[in-house]
Amino acid sequence: MGTHVIKMPDIGEGIAEVELSVWHVKVGDMVVEDQVLADVMTDKAMVDIPSPVHGKVIALGGVPGEVMAVGSILISIEVEGAGNVKESAQPAAAAVKEAPVAAPKVAAVAESKPMAAAAPRAAVCQGPMVAREADERPLASPAVRKHALDLGIQLRLVRGTGPAGRVLHEDLDAYLAQGQQPQSTATAAYAQRNDEEQIPVIGMRRKIAQRMQDATQRAAHFSYVEEIDVTAVEELRAHLNEKHGATRGKLTLLPFLVRALVVALRDFPQINARYDDEAQVITRLGAVHVGIATQADIGLMVPVVRHAEARSLWDSATEISRLATAARTGKASRDELSGSTITLTSLGALGGIVSTPVLNLPEVAIVGVNKIVERPMVVKGQIVIRKMMNLSSSFDHRVVDGMDAAQFIQAIRGLLEQPATLFVDSF
């Protein structure tokens, strides 16, 4: 038998150290080639580290949350063969080029928020049931915990197949499908609880926290809220879906908002910009690369619709849908999650009345979409029912003056309230 040592790979871009985010194996596990061993976090991306060999894990080189130098020992695997020690990943980038199937799989962080989910992980967590210690708290979202409580299922008995062993809704279904008997729902709902859960802030959550804190500390945020009558644009959207939905796909409101951003930015180039506060340089861009804030199981990600200025409604709609799916399934590439010039964020039906979105540095503006509600409004002296929606937007006051921000949002308002103007080149 021999030992195969895998060293922390050189991810590139001059990165000297990375954070070990999560292990997908433990000492004693048998692993196969291409199985994901661990996730590591760089400044911009979460990277899956796969195994280049078959064998048995005999040592782990770090603990989740630990910052490790490139080239340090990540994991040791016992393999068939001579008794000498073999090493891989020196630097790891070279090793992964020799075996493309073992290359790190990257999902960047919008310039900020990463995550990748790889198929081999399913081999690590098989079956719907697992025995945990009574005080061990499995990872799960609040919605999954509520669902489990309603079903009378003890989460510690359910094997999670999500990232880092997170329990998903599908895992609850699998648990019940295997004939496992939940406890009485009524009893569970009113049972006295004294449990606590401590969740280390590492990996993606740490990166999101750092970026949010950095944005609020460095930028001079100010927000501006305006209500918009979206009755006309919603009628146009319904008409286009009825006429072309079967052949071109259904349109949501987002493509119209993207188009409104593109048109409005023609008169406000200072808002389609990035600010390098260290170099004291503002870069105004002609290309409009719209980041679409997207919620995934592992946190907020911002895939980017590139060159929105050159896209039709349906082209934008198709790209938004493709990118959202890629982000939520962990398949978005580094390029798809970086390079935005302005961000559009929406909570959909949960959008509330007002929000104060945080800038996605180094951008200087983010436009937040609140939910659409029907309200009585006075139009030409008559009370009528209209569909109203608020835009809650934030700007970097170091770069964008308040008057410019207000006029920019008013321009978007005018475009959406008279949607024909979205498609007129000059007026």
Order of alpha helices (4+ residues) and beta strands (2+ residues): beta-beta-beta-beta-beta-beta-beta-beta-beta-alpha-beta-alpha-alpha-alpha-alpha-alpha-beta-alpha-alpha-beta-beta-beta-beta-beta-beta-alpha-beta-beta-beta-alpha
